[in-house]
Amino acid sequence: MRIKITSVFVEDQEKALQFYTEVLGFQKKMDMPAGDYKWLTVVSPEDPDGVELLLEPNDNDAAKTYQKVIYEQGIPITSFVVDDIHAEYDRLKKHGVEFSMEPTDAGPVMFAIFDDTCGNLIQISQAR
């Protein structure tokens, strides 16, 4: 068994696609109509055949509540690995990304948390 697709709820798929590609640097993988929305995924350019991140439309009341409560509690919805957290933090700050936690030492990892502008907090981490 392997993980092929994971998802994050987003308030606006086009806004999310712009942020995840133009700011974070992911590449669009799938973009197909799916009812009133799209099946819209992005991948890391370092592993284009790897795990896809589905930018899932948040049109379900339970999902909206979950997303809102997790955000309000300061809990990241997912985590991305980076090679140099300080360089990535600086790069993202230059793109206007708002961080709720700057790079922080947590023993075997360093991590930081930012707002993806689509209703989620995202963690980036670097192994020590």
Backbone as XML, in Angstrom:
<?xml version="1.0"?>
<chain id="A" units="angstrom">
  <residue number="1" name="MET">
    <atom name="N" x="0.849" y="-1.171" z="0.000"/>
    <atom name="CA" x="0.000" y="0.000" z="0.000"/>
    <atom name="C" x="0.899" y="1.240" z="0.000"/>
  </residue>
  <residue number="2" name="ARG">
    <atom name="N" x="0.502" y="2.234" z="-0.798"/>
    <atom name="CA" x="1.249" y="3.487" z="-0.880"/>
    <atom name="C" x="0.274" y="4.664" z="-0.852"/>
  </residue>
  <residue number="3" name="ILE">
    <atom name="N" x="0.754" y="5.808" z="-0.478"/>
    <atom name="CA" x="-0.057" y="7.028" z="-0.543"/>
    <atom name="C" x="0.180" y="7.647" z="-1.915"/>
  </residue>
  <residue number="4" name="LYS">
    <atom name="N" x="-0.886" y="7.888" z="-2.659"/>
    <atom name="CA" x="-0.781" y="8.506" z="-3.985"/>
    <atom name="C" x="-1.324" y="9.924" z="-3.975"/>
  </residue>
  <residue number="5" name="ILE">
    <atom name="N" x="-2.427" y="10.127" z="-3.232"/>
    <atom name="CA" x="-3.053" y="11.449" z="-3.182"/>
    <atom name="C" x="-3.453" y="11.747" z="-1.746"/>
  </residue>
  <residue number="6" name="THR">
    <atom name="N" x="-3.187" y="12.966" z="-1.326"/>
    <atom name="CA" x="-3.694" y="13.469" z="-0.059"/>
    <atom name="C" x="-4.333" y="14.815" z="-0.378"/>
  </residue>
  <residue number="7" name="SER">
    <atom name="N" x="-5.109" y="15.363" z="0.518"/>
    <atom name="CA" x="-5.815" y="16.593" z="0.162"/>
    <atom name="C" x="-5.797" y="17.618" z="1.273"/>
  </residue>
  <residue number="8" name="VAL">
    <atom name="N" x="-6.034" y="18.851" z="0.864"/>
    <atom name="CA" x="-6.288" y="19.953" z="1.791"/>
    <atom name="C" x="-7.562" y="20.638" z="1.303"/>
  </residue>
  <residue number="9" name="PHE">
    <atom name="N" x="-8.415" y="21.013" z="2.240"/>
    <atom name="CA" x="-9.600" y="21.773" z="1.878"/>
    <atom name="C" x="-9.183" y="23.195" z="1.559"/>
  </residue>
  <residue number="10" name="VAL">
    <atom name="N" x="-9.751" y="23.759" z="0.506"/>
    <atom name="CA" x="-9.456" y="25.142" z="0.129"/>
    <atom name="C" x="-10.760" y="25.874" z="-0.134"/>
  </residue>
  <residue number="11" name="GLU">
    <atom name="N" x="-10.762" y="27.152" z="0.172"/>
    <atom name="CA" x="-11.968" y="27.965" z="-0.012"/>
    <atom name="C" x="-12.183" y="28.328" z="-1.481"/>
  </residue>
  <residue number="12" name="ASP">
    <atom name="N" x="-11.103" y="28.423" z="-2.249"/>
    <atom name="CA" x="-11.184" y="28.822" z="-3.654"/>
    <atom name="C" x="-10.094" y="28.069" z="-4.414"/>
  </residue>
  <residue number="13" name="GLN">
    <atom name="N" x="-10.489" y="27.185" z="-5.320"/>
    <atom name="CA" x="-9.505" y="26.344" z="-5.996"/>
    <atom name="C" x="-8.524" y="27.152" z="-6.852"/>
  </residue>
  <residue number="14" name="GLU">
    <atom name="N" x="-8.993" y="28.164" z="-7.547"/>
    <atom name="CA" x="-8.085" y="28.944" z="-8.404"/>
    <atom name="C" x="-7.085" y="29.737" z="-7.574"/>
  </residue>
  <residue number="15" name="LYS">
    <atom name="N" x="-7.562" y="30.325" z="-6.490"/>
    <atom name="CA" x="-6.669" y="31.053" z="-5.587"/>
    <atom name="C" x="-5.643" y="30.091" z="-4.995"/>
  </residue>
  <residue number="16" name="ALA">
    <atom name="N" x="-6.096" y="28.903" z="-4.615"/>
    <atom name="CA" x="-5.194" y="27.895" z="-4.053"/>
    <atom name="C" x="-4.169" y="27.462" z="-5.086"/>
  </residue>
  <residue number="17" name="LEU">
    <atom name="N" x="-4.602" y="27.233" z="-6.326"/>
    <atom name="CA" x="-3.668" y="26.826" z="-7.375"/>
    <atom name="C" x="-2.593" y="27.884" z="-7.564"/>
  </residue>
  <residue number="18" name="GLN">
    <atom name="N" x="-2.987" y="29.139" z="-7.582"/>
    <atom name="CA" x="-2.020" y="30.224" z="-7.739"/>
    <atom name="C" x="-1.016" y="30.216" z="-6.578"/>
  </residue>
  <residue number="19" name="PHE">
    <atom name="N" x="-1.496" y="30.098" z="-5.349"/>
    <atom name="CA" x="-0.601" y="30.121" z="-4.188"/>
    <atom name="C" x="0.330" y="28.904" z="-4.190"/>
  </residue>
  <residue number="20" name="TYR">
    <atom name="N" x="-0.234" y="27.726" z="-4.399"/>
    <atom name="CA" x="0.566" y="26.508" z="-4.305"/>
    <atom name="C" x="1.573" y="26.374" z="-5.451"/>
  </residue>
  <residue number="21" name="THR">
    <atom name="N" x="1.279" y="26.989" z="-6.611"/>
    <atom name="CA" x="2.230" y="26.920" z="-7.725"/>
    <atom name="C" x="3.159" y="28.138" z="-7.743"/>
  </residue>
  <residue number="22" name="GLU">
    <atom name="N" x="2.607" y="29.322" z="-7.744"/>
    <atom name="CA" x="3.425" y="30.524" z="-7.905"/>
    <atom name="C" x="4.223" y="30.901" z="-6.659"/>
  </residue>
  <residue number="23" name="VAL">
    <atom name="N" x="3.690" y="30.612" z="-5.495"/>
    <atom name="CA" x="4.387" y="30.973" z="-4.253"/>
    <atom name="C" x="5.180" y="29.789" z="-3.697"/>
  </residue>
  <residue number="24" name="LEU">
    <atom name="N" x="4.513" y="28.649" z="-3.529"/>
    <atom name="CA" x="5.196" y="27.496" z="-2.940"/>
    <atom name="C" x="6.084" y="26.766" z="-3.941"/>
  </residue>
  <residue number="25" name="GLY">
    <atom name="N" x="5.757" y="26.860" z="-5.229"/>
    <atom name="CA" x="6.613" y="26.253" z="-6.240"/>
    <atom name="C" x="6.218" y="24.858" z="-6.692"/>
  </residue>
  <residue number="26" name="PHE">
    <atom name="N" x="5.017" y="24.404" z="-6.298"/>
    <atom name="CA" x="4.550" y="23.108" z="-6.789"/>
    <atom name="C" x="4.131" y="23.242" z="-8.251"/>
  </residue>
  <residue number="27" name="GLN">
    <atom name="N" x="3.927" y="22.115" z="-8.912"/>
    <atom name="CA" x="3.479" y="22.102" z="-10.305"/>
    <atom name="C" x="2.086" y="21.501" z="-10.378"/>
  </residue>
  <residue number="28" name="LYS">
    <atom name="N" x="1.263" y="22.061" z="-11.277"/>
    <atom name="CA" x="-0.065" y="21.493" z="-11.494"/>
    <atom name="C" x="0.094" y="20.130" z="-12.159"/>
  </residue>
  <residue number="29" name="LYS">
    <atom name="N" x="-0.622" y="19.129" z="-11.645"/>
    <atom name="CA" x="-0.556" y="17.772" z="-12.194"/>
    <atom name="C" x="-1.863" y="17.422" z="-12.912"/>
  </residue>
  <residue number="30" name="MET">
    <atom name="N" x="-2.978" y="17.533" z="-12.213"/>
    <atom name="CA" x="-4.287" y="17.199" z="-12.784"/>
    <atom name="C" x="-5.199" y="18.417" z="-12.683"/>
  </residue>
  <residue number="31" name="ASP">
    <atom name="N" x="-6.006" y="18.614" z="-13.720"/>
    <atom name="CA" x="-6.982" y="19.701" z="-13.735"/>
    <atom name="C" x="-8.139" y="19.239" z="-14.617"/>
  </residue>
  <residue number="32" name="MET">
    <atom name="N" x="-9.113" y="18.582" z="-13.993"/>
    <atom name="CA" x="-10.241" y="18.023" z="-14.740"/>
    <atom name="C" x="-11.554" y="18.464" z="-14.096"/>
  </residue>
  <residue number="33" name="PRO">
    <atom name="N" x="-12.580" y="18.687" z="-14.910"/>
    <atom name="CA" x="-13.889" y="19.017" z="-14.342"/>
    <atom name="C" x="-14.390" y="17.890" z="-13.447"/>
  </residue>
  <residue number="34" name="ALA">
    <atom name="N" x="-15.023" y="18.277" z="-12.347"/>
    <atom name="CA" x="-15.631" y="17.308" z="-11.426"/>
    <atom name="C" x="-16.883" y="17.961" z="-10.855"/>
  </residue>
  <residue number="35" name="GLY">
    <atom name="N" x="-17.967" y="17.886" z="-11.599"/>
    <atom name="CA" x="-19.203" y="18.547" z="-11.176"/>
    <atom name="C" x="-19.045" y="20.049" z="-11.244"/>
  </residue>
  <residue number="36" name="ASP">
    <atom name="N" x="-19.381" y="20.722" z="-10.161"/>
    <atom name="CA" x="-19.253" y="22.183" z="-10.109"/>
    <atom name="C" x="-17.821" y="22.637" z="-9.838"/>
  </residue>
  <residue number="37" name="TYR">
    <atom name="N" x="-16.931" y="21.695" z="-9.570"/>
    <atom name="CA" x="-15.560" y="22.031" z="-9.200"/>
    <atom name="C" x="-14.585" y="21.318" z="-10.128"/>
  </residue>
  <residue number="38" name="LYS">
    <atom name="N" x="-13.365" y="21.129" z="-9.668"/>
    <atom name="CA" x="-12.338" y="20.450" z="-10.449"/>
    <atom name="C" x="-11.651" y="19.398" z="-9.600"/>
  </residue>
  <residue number="39" name="TRP">
    <atom name="N" x="-11.092" y="18.411" z="-10.273"/>
    <atom name="CA" x="-10.133" y="17.509" z="-9.654"/>
    <atom name="C" x="-8.803" y="18.174" z="-9.943"/>
  </residue>
  <residue number="40" name="LEU">
    <atom name="N" x="-8.261" y="18.872" z="-8.952"/>
    <atom name="CA" x="-7.115" y="19.744" z="-9.140"/>
    <atom name="C" x="-6.006" y="19.331" z="-8.188"/>
  </residue>
  <residue number="41" name="THR">
    <atom name="N" x="-4.903" y="18.828" z="-8.746"/>
    <atom name="CA" x="-3.795" y="18.385" z="-7.904"/>
    <atom name="C" x="-2.504" y="19.088" z="-8.294"/>
  </residue>
  <residue number="42" name="VAL">
    <atom name="N" x="-1.615" y="19.174" z="-7.314"/>
    <atom name="CA" x="-0.268" y="19.694" z="-7.535"/>
    <atom name="C" x="0.730" y="18.672" z="-7.006"/>
  </residue>
  <residue number="43" name="VAL">
    <atom name="N" x="1.957" y="18.759" z="-7.524"/>
    <atom name="CA" x="3.036" y="17.864" z="-7.095"/>
    <atom name="C" x="4.313" y="18.663" z="-6.927"/>
  </residue>
  <residue number="44" name="SER">
    <atom name="N" x="5.249" y="18.069" z="-6.240"/>
    <atom name="CA" x="6.569" y="18.672" z="-6.107"/>
    <atom name="C" x="7.308" y="18.535" z="-7.437"/>
  </residue>
  <residue number="45" name="PRO">
    <atom name="N" x="7.968" y="19.595" z="-7.893"/>
    <atom name="CA" x="8.764" y="19.469" z="-9.121"/>
    <atom name="C" x="9.944" y="18.511" z="-8.933"/>
  </residue>
  <residue number="46" name="GLU">
    <atom name="N" x="10.306" y="18.258" z="-7.680"/>
    <atom name="CA" x="11.392" y="17.321" z="-7.383"/>
    <atom name="C" x="10.942" y="15.868" z="-7.506"/>
  </residue>
  <residue number="47" name="ASP">
    <atom name="N" x="9.617" y="15.632" z="-7.522"/>
    <atom name="CA" x="9.078" y="14.275" z="-7.615"/>
    <atom name="C" x="7.724" y="14.331" z="-8.330"/>
  </residue>
  <residue number="48" name="PRO">
    <atom name="N" x="7.729" y="14.650" z="-9.635"/>
    <atom name="CA" x="6.467" y="14.843" z="-10.355"/>
    <atom name="C" x="5.575" y="13.610" z="-10.440"/>
  </residue>
  <residue number="49" name="ASP">
    <atom name="N" x="6.120" y="12.430" z="-10.199"/>
    <atom name="CA" x="5.299" y="11.219" z="-10.187"/>
    <atom name="C" x="5.014" y="10.748" z="-8.768"/>
  </residue>
  <residue number="50" name="GLY">
    <atom name="N" x="5.337" y="11.588" z="-7.796"/>
    <atom name="CA" x="5.143" y="11.239" z="-6.397"/>
    <atom name="C" x="3.746" y="11.583" z="-5.910"/>
  </residue>
  <residue number="51" name="VAL">
    <atom name="N" x="3.625" y="11.764" z="-4.623"/>
    <atom name="CA" x="2.343" y="12.049" z="-3.981"/>
    <atom name="C" x="1.758" y="13.353" z="-4.528"/>
  </residue>
  <residue number="52" name="GLU">
    <atom name="N" x="0.472" y="13.291" z="-4.860"/>
    <atom name="CA" x="-0.240" y="14.468" z="-5.346"/>
    <atom name="C" x="-1.011" y="15.094" z="-4.185"/>
  </residue>
  <residue number="53" name="LEU">
    <atom name="N" x="-1.089" y="16.416" z="-4.192"/>
    <atom name="CA" x="-1.879" y="17.151" z="-3.206"/>
    <atom name="C" x="-3.129" y="17.654" z="-3.906"/>
  </residue>
  <residue number="54" name="LEU">
    <atom name="N" x="-4.274" y="17.129" z="-3.488"/>
    <atom name="CA" x="-5.559" y="17.532" z="-4.058"/>
    <atom name="C" x="-6.015" y="18.819" z="-3.380"/>
  </residue>
  <residue number="55" name="LEU">
    <atom name="N" x="-6.287" y="19.843" z="-4.177"/>
    <atom name="CA" x="-6.826" y="21.100" z="-3.662"/>
    <atom name="C" x="-8.346" y="20.941" z="-3.658"/>
  </residue>
  <residue number="56" name="GLU">
    <atom name="N" x="-8.824" y="20.414" z="-2.558"/>
    <atom name="CA" x="-10.212" y="19.962" z="-2.405"/>
    <atom name="C" x="-11.140" y="21.131" z="-2.092"/>
  </residue>
  <residue number="57" name="PRO">
    <atom name="N" x="-12.187" y="21.341" z="-2.912"/>
    <atom name="CA" x="-13.110" y="22.437" z="-2.631"/>
    <atom name="C" x="-13.825" y="22.221" z="-1.295"/>
  </residue>
  <residue number="58" name="ASN">
    <atom name="N" x="-13.881" y="23.264" z="-0.520"/>
    <atom name="CA" x="-14.483" y="23.190" z="0.805"/>
    <atom name="C" x="-15.936" y="23.632" z="0.729"/>
  </residue>
  <residue number="59" name="ASP">
    <atom name="N" x="-16.797" y="22.743" z="0.234"/>
    <atom name="CA" x="-18.213" y="23.089" z="0.113"/>
    <atom name="C" x="-19.100" y="22.253" z="1.031"/>
  </residue>
  <residue number="60" name="ASN">
    <atom name="N" x="-18.493" y="21.581" z="1.986"/>
    <atom name="CA" x="-19.206" y="20.714" z="2.919"/>
    <atom name="C" x="-19.189" y="21.379" z="4.301"/>
  </residue>
  <residue number="61" name="ASP">
    <atom name="N" x="-20.344" y="21.515" z="4.932"/>
    <atom name="CA" x="-20.417" y="22.203" z="6.227"/>
    <atom name="C" x="-19.518" y="21.564" z="7.282"/>
  </residue>
  <residue number="62" name="ALA">
    <atom name="N" x="-19.465" y="20.246" z="7.319"/>
    <atom name="CA" x="-18.601" y="19.570" z="8.299"/>
    <atom name="C" x="-17.133" y="19.879" z="8.020"/>
  </residue>
  <residue number="63" name="ALA">
    <atom name="N" x="-16.755" y="19.888" z="6.752"/>
    <atom name="CA" x="-15.374" y="20.198" z="6.383"/>
    <atom name="C" x="-15.031" y="21.642" z="6.737"/>
  </residue>
  <residue number="64" name="LYS">
    <atom name="N" x="-15.964" y="22.548" z="6.499"/>
    <atom name="CA" x="-15.729" y="23.963" z="6.835"/>
    <atom name="C" x="-15.504" y="24.120" z="8.335"/>
  </residue>
  <residue number="65" name="THR">
    <atom name="N" x="-16.327" y="23.442" z="9.118"/>
    <atom name="CA" x="-16.182" y="23.516" z="10.576"/>
    <atom name="C" x="-14.829" y="22.946" z="11.005"/>
  </residue>
  <residue number="66" name="TYR">
    <atom name="N" x="-14.489" y="21.780" z="10.481"/>
    <atom name="CA" x="-13.198" y="21.148" z="10.792"/>
    <atom name="C" x="-12.049" y="22.090" z="10.436"/>
  </residue>
  <residue number="67" name="GLN">
    <atom name="N" x="-12.054" y="22.610" z="9.226"/>
    <atom name="CA" x="-10.983" y="23.497" z="8.769"/>
    <atom name="C" x="-10.875" y="24.731" z="9.679"/>
  </residue>
  <residue number="68" name="LYS">
    <atom name="N" x="-11.999" y="25.330" z="9.999"/>
    <atom name="CA" x="-12.011" y="26.539" z="10.831"/>
    <atom name="C" x="-11.466" y="26.264" z="12.235"/>
  </residue>
  <residue number="69" name="VAL">
    <atom name="N" x="-11.920" y="25.176" z="12.864"/>
    <atom name="CA" x="-11.505" y="24.858" z="14.226"/>
    <atom name="C" x="-10.018" y="24.499" z="14.282"/>
  </residue>
  <residue number="70" name="ILE">
    <atom name="N" x="-9.558" y="23.702" z="13.336"/>
    <atom name="CA" x="-8.135" y="23.333" z="13.292"/>
    <atom name="C" x="-7.280" y="24.591" z="13.116"/>
  </residue>
  <residue number="71" name="TYR">
    <atom name="N" x="-7.713" y="25.480" z="12.237"/>
    <atom name="CA" x="-6.986" y="26.735" z="11.998"/>
    <atom name="C" x="-6.951" y="27.575" z="13.279"/>
  </residue>
  <residue number="72" name="GLU">
    <atom name="N" x="-8.119" y="27.748" z="13.910"/>
    <atom name="CA" x="-8.201" y="28.568" z="15.128"/>
    <atom name="C" x="-7.339" y="28.003" z="16.256"/>
  </residue>
  <residue number="73" name="GLN">
    <atom name="N" x="-7.156" y="26.691" z="16.295"/>
    <atom name="CA" x="-6.325" y="26.067" z="17.318"/>
    <atom name="C" x="-4.837" y="26.127" z="16.963"/>
  </residue>
  <residue number="74" name="GLY">
    <atom name="N" x="-4.525" y="26.653" z="15.786"/>
    <atom name="CA" x="-3.130" y="26.803" z="15.378"/>
    <atom name="C" x="-2.492" y="25.504" z="14.908"/>
  </residue>
  <residue number="75" name="ILE">
    <atom name="N" x="-3.312" y="24.551" z="14.491"/>
    <atom name="CA" x="-2.799" y="23.241" z="14.087"/>
    <atom name="C" x="-2.609" y="23.208" z="12.568"/>
  </residue>
  <residue number="76" name="PRO">
    <atom name="N" x="-1.411" y="22.906" z="12.107"/>
    <atom name="CA" x="-1.196" y="22.791" z="10.658"/>
    <atom name="C" x="-1.963" y="21.587" z="10.100"/>
  </residue>
  <residue number="77" name="ILE">
    <atom name="N" x="-2.511" y="21.761" z="8.913"/>
    <atom name="CA" x="-3.297" y="20.707" z="8.272"/>
    <atom name="C" x="-2.388" y="19.674" z="7.599"/>
  </residue>
  <residue number="78" name="THR">
    <atom name="N" x="-1.181" y="20.083" z="7.239"/>
    <atom name="CA" x="-0.220" y="19.167" z="6.633"/>
    <atom name="C" x="1.181" y="19.740" z="6.815"/>
  </residue>
  <residue number="79" name="SER">
    <atom name="N" x="2.166" y="18.958" z="6.413"/>
    <atom name="CA" x="3.552" y="19.378" z="6.571"/>
    <atom name="C" x="4.336" y="19.039" z="5.311"/>
  </residue>
  <residue number="80" name="PHE">
    <atom name="N" x="5.170" y="19.983" z="4.889"/>
    <atom name="CA" x="6.055" y="19.784" z="3.749"/>
    <atom name="C" x="7.496" y="19.803" z="4.241"/>
  </residue>
  <residue number="81" name="VAL">
    <atom name="N" x="8.326" y="18.978" z="3.645"/>
    <atom name="CA" x="9.737" y="18.888" z="4.019"/>
    <atom name="C" x="10.555" y="19.812" z="3.125"/>
  </residue>
  <residue number="82" name="VAL">
    <atom name="N" x="11.495" y="20.519" z="3.717"/>
    <atom name="CA" x="12.409" y="21.383" z="2.970"/>
    <atom name="C" x="13.841" y="21.037" z="3.346"/>
  </residue>
  <residue number="83" name="ASP">
    <atom name="N" x="14.772" y="21.360" z="2.455"/>
    <atom name="CA" x="16.182" y="21.079" z="2.710"/>
    <atom name="C" x="16.827" y="22.118" z="3.619"/>
  </residue>
  <residue number="84" name="ASP">
    <atom name="N" x="16.397" y="23.388" z="3.479"/>
    <atom name="CA" x="16.975" y="24.483" z="4.256"/>
    <atom name="C" x="15.837" y="25.375" z="4.726"/>
  </residue>
  <residue number="85" name="ILE">
    <atom name="N" x="15.398" y="25.174" z="5.948"/>
    <atom name="CA" x="14.214" y="25.874" z="6.445"/>
    <atom name="C" x="14.415" y="27.389" z="6.510"/>
  </residue>
  <residue number="86" name="HIS">
    <atom name="N" x="15.628" y="27.838" z="6.828"/>
    <atom name="CA" x="15.859" y="29.281" z="6.908"/>
    <atom name="C" x="15.786" y="29.926" z="5.528"/>
  </residue>
  <residue number="87" name="ALA">
    <atom name="N" x="16.357" y="29.270" z="4.529"/>
    <atom name="CA" x="16.294" y="29.793" z="3.164"/>
    <atom name="C" x="14.850" y="29.795" z="2.659"/>
  </residue>
  <residue number="88" name="GLU">
    <atom name="N" x="14.104" y="28.722" z="2.954"/>
    <atom name="CA" x="12.711" y="28.641" z="2.509"/>
    <atom name="C" x="11.854" y="29.672" z="3.228"/>
  </residue>
  <residue number="89" name="TYR">
    <atom name="N" x="12.088" y="29.859" z="4.517"/>
    <atom name="CA" x="11.376" y="30.881" z="5.288"/>
    <atom name="C" x="11.619" y="32.259" z="4.670"/>
  </residue>
  <residue number="90" name="ASP">
    <atom name="N" x="12.876" y="32.577" z="4.382"/>
    <atom name="CA" x="13.207" y="33.873" z="3.781"/>
    <atom name="C" x="12.557" y="34.036" z="2.409"/>
  </residue>
  <residue number="91" name="ARG">
    <atom name="N" x="12.597" y="32.979" z="1.591"/>
    <atom name="CA" x="12.007" y="33.034" z="0.253"/>
    <atom name="C" x="10.498" y="33.273" z="0.332"/>
  </residue>
  <residue number="92" name="LEU">
    <atom name="N" x="9.828" y="32.556" z="1.214"/>
    <atom name="CA" x="8.387" y="32.702" z="1.348"/>
    <atom name="C" x="8.007" y="34.063" z="1.920"/>
  </residue>
  <residue number="93" name="LYS">
    <atom name="N" x="8.773" y="34.556" z="2.883"/>
    <atom name="CA" x="8.515" y="35.891" z="3.442"/>
    <atom name="C" x="8.591" y="36.951" z="2.337"/>
  </residue>
  <residue number="94" name="LYS">
    <atom name="N" x="9.554" y="36.802" z="1.420"/>
    <atom name="CA" x="9.681" y="37.756" z="0.306"/>
    <atom name="C" x="8.476" y="37.702" z="-0.621"/>
  </residue>
  <residue number="95" name="HIS">
    <atom name="N" x="7.759" y="36.581" z="-0.642"/>
    <atom name="CA" x="6.543" y="36.443" z="-1.432"/>
    <atom name="C" x="5.302" y="36.888" z="-0.648"/>
  </residue>
  <residue number="96" name="GLY">
    <atom name="N" x="5.518" y="37.423" z="0.549"/>
    <atom name="CA" x="4.408" y="37.933" z="1.347"/>
    <atom name="C" x="3.701" y="36.898" z="2.203"/>
  </residue>
  <residue number="97" name="VAL">
    <atom name="N" x="4.268" y="35.718" z="2.327"/>
    <atom name="CA" x="3.651" y="34.674" z="3.136"/>
    <atom name="C" x="3.714" y="35.070" z="4.610"/>
  </residue>
  <residue number="98" name="GLU">
    <atom name="N" x="2.587" y="34.892" z="5.304"/>
    <atom name="CA" x="2.513" y="35.230" z="6.726"/>
    <atom name="C" x="2.746" y="33.978" z="7.565"/>
  </residue>
  <residue number="99" name="PHE">
    <atom name="N" x="3.720" y="34.063" z="8.442"/>
    <atom name="CA" x="4.065" y="32.957" z="9.328"/>
    <atom name="C" x="3.483" y="33.196" z="10.712"/>
  </residue>
  <residue number="100" name="SER">
    <atom name="N" x="2.894" y="32.154" z="11.295"/>
    <atom name="CA" x="2.443" y="32.237" z="12.681"/>
    <atom name="C" x="3.530" y="31.709" z="13.607"/>
  </residue>
  <residue number="101" name="MET">
    <atom name="N" x="4.515" y="30.991" z="13.047"/>
    <atom name="CA" x="5.662" y="30.528" z="13.819"/>
    <atom name="C" x="6.896" y="30.555" z="12.922"/>
  </residue>
  <residue number="102" name="GLU">
    <atom name="N" x="7.908" y="31.270" z="13.375"/>
    <atom name="CA" x="9.178" y="31.318" z="12.658"/>
    <atom name="C" x="9.904" y="29.989" z="12.837"/>
  </residue>
  <residue number="103" name="PRO">
    <atom name="N" x="10.967" y="29.739" z="12.061"/>
    <atom name="CA" x="11.712" y="28.491" z="12.251"/>
    <atom name="C" x="12.063" y="28.276" z="13.722"/>
  </residue>
  <residue number="104" name="THR">
    <atom name="N" x="11.685" y="27.102" z="14.211"/>
    <atom name="CA" x="11.809" y="26.760" z="15.619"/>
    <atom name="C" x="12.496" y="25.412" z="15.772"/>
  </residue>
  <residue number="105" name="ASP">
    <atom name="N" x="13.433" y="25.341" z="16.693"/>
    <atom name="CA" x="14.149" y="24.097" z="16.959"/>
    <atom name="C" x="13.264" y="23.197" z="17.815"/>
  </residue>
  <residue number="106" name="ALA">
    <atom name="N" x="13.045" y="21.975" z="17.340"/>
    <atom name="CA" x="12.234" y="21.013" z="18.083"/>
    <atom name="C" x="12.969" y="19.682" z="18.174"/>
  </residue>
  <residue number="107" name="GLY">
    <atom name="N" x="14.205" y="19.728" z="18.616"/>
    <atom name="CA" x="14.990" y="18.502" z="18.759"/>
    <atom name="C" x="15.477" y="17.970" z="17.429"/>
  </residue>
  <residue number="108" name="PRO">
    <atom name="N" x="14.888" y="16.878" z="16.957"/>
    <atom name="CA" x="15.378" y="16.272" z="15.709"/>
    <atom name="C" x="14.960" y="17.025" z="14.445"/>
  </residue>
  <residue number="109" name="VAL">
    <atom name="N" x="14.057" y="18.009" z="14.579"/>
    <atom name="CA" x="13.617" y="18.796" z="13.424"/>
    <atom name="C" x="13.555" y="20.270" z="13.781"/>
  </residue>
  <residue number="110" name="MET">
    <atom name="N" x="13.558" y="21.084" z="12.739"/>
    <atom name="CA" x="13.206" y="22.496" z="12.858"/>
    <atom name="C" x="11.929" y="22.644" z="12.050"/>
  </residue>
  <residue number="111" name="PHE">
    <atom name="N" x="11.017" y="23.486" z="12.515"/>
    <atom name="CA" x="9.781" y="23.680" z="11.764"/>
    <atom name="C" x="9.304" y="25.121" z="11.866"/>
  </residue>
  <residue number="112" name="ALA">
    <atom name="N" x="8.445" y="25.492" z="10.923"/>
    <atom name="CA" x="7.808" y="26.803" z="10.896"/>
    <atom name="C" x="6.382" y="26.580" z="10.387"/>
  </residue>
  <residue number="113" name="ILE">
    <atom name="N" x="5.491" y="27.527" z="10.693"/>
    <atom name="CA" x="4.089" y="27.396" z="10.301"/>
    <atom name="C" x="3.644" y="28.682" z="9.609"/>
  </residue>
  <residue number="114" name="PHE">
    <atom name="N" x="2.950" y="28.507" z="8.471"/>
    <atom name="CA" x="2.459" y="29.670" z="7.729"/>
    <atom name="C" x="1.012" y="29.469" z="7.293"/>
  </residue>
  <residue number="115" name="ASP">
    <atom name="N" x="0.394" y="30.581" z="6.894"/>
    <atom name="CA" x="-0.985" y="30.616" z="6.407"/>
    <atom name="C" x="-0.959" y="30.467" z="4.890"/>
  </residue>
  <residue number="116" name="ASP">
    <atom name="N" x="-1.738" y="29.518" z="4.358"/>
    <atom name="CA" x="-1.735" y="29.302" z="2.905"/>
    <atom name="C" x="-2.721" y="30.204" z="2.158"/>
  </residue>
  <residue number="117" name="THR">
    <atom name="N" x="-3.346" y="31.153" z="2.820"/>
    <atom name="CA" x="-4.320" y="32.100" z="2.253"/>
    <atom name="C" x="-5.607" y="31.426" z="1.791"/>
  </residue>
  <residue number="118" name="CYS">
    <atom name="N" x="-5.760" y="30.140" z="2.050"/>
    <atom name="CA" x="-6.927" y="29.379" z="1.589"/>
    <atom name="C" x="-7.659" y="28.722" z="2.744"/>
  </residue>
  <residue number="119" name="GLY">
    <atom name="N" x="-7.354" y="29.173" z="3.984"/>
    <atom name="CA" x="-8.040" y="28.648" z="5.155"/>
    <atom name="C" x="-7.264" y="27.635" z="5.965"/>
  </residue>
  <residue number="120" name="ASN">
    <atom name="N" x="-5.958" y="27.468" z="5.647"/>
    <atom name="CA" x="-5.159" y="26.445" z="6.330"/>
    <atom name="C" x="-3.851" y="26.991" z="6.865"/>
  </residue>
  <residue number="121" name="LEU">
    <atom name="N" x="-3.376" y="26.334" z="7.907"/>
    <atom name="CA" x="-2.008" y="26.528" z="8.357"/>
    <atom name="C" x="-1.207" y="25.350" z="7.828"/>
  </residue>
  <residue number="122" name="ILE">
    <atom name="N" x="-0.015" y="25.635" z="7.328"/>
    <atom name="CA" x="0.866" y="24.626" z="6.757"/>
    <atom name="C" x="2.188" y="24.673" z="7.522"/>
  </residue>
  <residue number="123" name="GLN">
    <atom name="N" x="2.722" y="23.510" z="7.816"/>
    <atom name="CA" x="4.029" y="23.406" z="8.478"/>
    <atom name="C" x="5.078" y="23.030" z="7.447"/>
  </residue>
  <residue number="124" name="ILE">
    <atom name="N" x="6.247" y="23.649" z="7.563"/>
    <atom name="CA" x="7.412" y="23.187" z="6.812"/>
    <atom name="C" x="8.414" y="22.710" z="7.855"/>
  </residue>
  <residue number="125" name="SER">
    <atom name="N" x="9.154" y="21.651" z="7.511"/>
    <atom name="CA" x="10.114" y="21.137" z="8.475"/>
    <atom name="C" x="11.394" y="20.687" z="7.778"/>
  </residue>
  <residue number="126" name="GLN">
    <atom name="N" x="12.443" y="20.678" z="8.563"/>
    <atom name="CA" x="13.759" y="20.225" z="8.111"/>
    <atom name="C" x="14.328" y="19.318" z="9.173"/>
  </residue>
  <residue number="127" name="ALA">
    <atom name="N" x="14.754" y="18.135" z="8.745"/>
    <atom name="CA" x="15.409" y="17.222" z="9.684"/>
    <atom name="C" x="16.749" y="17.805" z="10.081"/>
  </residue>
  <residue number="128" name="ARG">
    <atom name="N" x="17.168" y="17.565" z="11.310"/>
    <atom name="CA" x="18.469" y="18.075" z="11.797"/>
    <atom name="C" x="19.564" y="17.128" z="11.422"/>
  </residue>
</chain>
